[in-house]
Amino acid sequence: MIIECLDGGAVRLTEPFDFRKFKLILRVDVRTDTQRWNGITFLDDREALVSIDLVPTLPGRPDDASWDQGYAVMVAKAREHGWIDAEREAIRAHIERAP
């Protein structure tokens, strides 16, 4: 599952049924020091926290009950592995840059 952040504050979900990976993709022209996305907190150039509640609201989310179940399982596994910030209720995501 990929959270794609675009210039101008747009965010969308891609590869929504790939519950084995969770990452944030930033287009190369996007600057995190001047751009803000609601529900996403940048920790540094390599990691961000994405609100658990944000993901199901993003464009690209399938309108499918199996997706809801898969997402809940993914969040539970992330919690078991320490990838959830309990205070912020957010999932830790690796950041990648793309053209």
MIZA-48638 format. One record per residue (C-alpha): x, y, z. Coordinates in pm, 1 decimal, decimal comma. Layout:
N
        u        v        w
        X        Y        Z
...
***
This chain:
99
        u        v        w
      0,0      0,0      0,0
    137,9    334,1   -102,3
     39,0    680,6     15,9
    130,0    916,5   -265,0
    179,0   1285,0   -175,7
    158,1   1531,4   -460,1
    233,5   1899,5   -486,2
    -51,0   2120,4   -367,4
   -153,3   1896,3    -77,4
   -315,9   1616,7   -277,8
   -283,2   1266,6   -133,5
   -397,9    937,8   -282,7
   -378,3    567,5   -213,2
   -216,5    337,5   -468,1
   -170,2    -40,6   -461,8
   -442,5    -53,2   -193,9
   -456,5   -433,8   -170,8
    -83,2   -476,9   -107,5
    -99,8   -502,5    270,4
    257,9   -631,3    300,8
    421,9   -296,2    241,9
    333,7     49,4    361,9
    523,0    348,5    233,2
    492,1    712,0    144,9
    592,2    827,5   -203,4
    685,0   1191,5   -258,2
    728,8   1329,0   -607,4
   1079,7   1470,9   -651,0
    948,9   1825,9   -684,1
    759,9   1813,8   -352,1
    925,5   1988,7    -57,3
    830,3   1866,0    289,6
    959,3   2182,0    456,8
    700,0   2401,3    283,5
    416,7   2155,6    213,2
    175,8   2006,4    468,3
    -63,0   1716,0    440,7
   -331,6   1662,0    705,4
   -276,1   1334,5    891,0
     89,0   1299,3    786,9
    380,5   1397,2   1010,7
    732,1   1390,0    867,4
    986,3   1267,3   1121,2
   1286,0   1315,9    890,5
   1375,0   1260,6    523,4
   1326,7    884,5    554,6
   1025,8    829,4    782,4
    680,2    971,9    841,6
    377,7    893,7   1056,4
     47,0    844,5    875,5
   -274,4    865,4   1076,3
   -451,7    529,0   1091,1
   -781,5    710,1   1035,6
   -651,6    897,5    729,4
   -584,0    594,9    507,9
   -948,0    479,1    468,0
  -1051,9    830,8    360,8
   -803,1    866,4     74,8
   -892,7    863,8   -293,7
   -799,0    523,9   -433,5
   -941,3    332,0   -138,0
  -1154,1     43,0   -266,5
  -1517,5     36,8   -161,7
  -1485,2   -323,7    -54,8
  -1544,9   -498,2    279,9
  -1243,2   -722,0    222,5
  -1025,6   -410,1    205,3
  -1154,9   -295,7    546,2
  -1068,8   -634,1    695,5
   -725,1   -643,9    530,3
   -644,8   -293,6    652,2
   -747,2   -382,1   1009,4
   -519,8   -689,0    999,6
   -232,9   -479,8    861,8
   -271,9   -223,0   1141,1
   -282,6   -500,0   1404,8
     38,3   -653,9   1268,1
    206,1   -313,4   1252,4
    111,5   -263,7   1617,7
    265,9   -602,1   1709,9
    591,6   -502,3   1538,3
    610,6   -160,0   1705,0
    534,8     38,2   1388,9
    241,6    223,4   1545,0
    286,1    547,3   1736,0
     21,9    487,9   2003,9
     10,0    850,4   2115,0
    -63,9    976,8   1763,0
   -247,1    661,3   1645,2
    -30,9    664,4   1334,8
    159,2    408,9   1127,8
    529,6    457,3   1065,4
    597,5    475,5    690,2
    919,7    466,7    492,6
    955,7    763,4    253,0
   1064,5    723,4   -108,9
   1108,7    986,7   -379,3
    978,0    931,8   -731,1
    995,2   1130,0  -1055,2
***
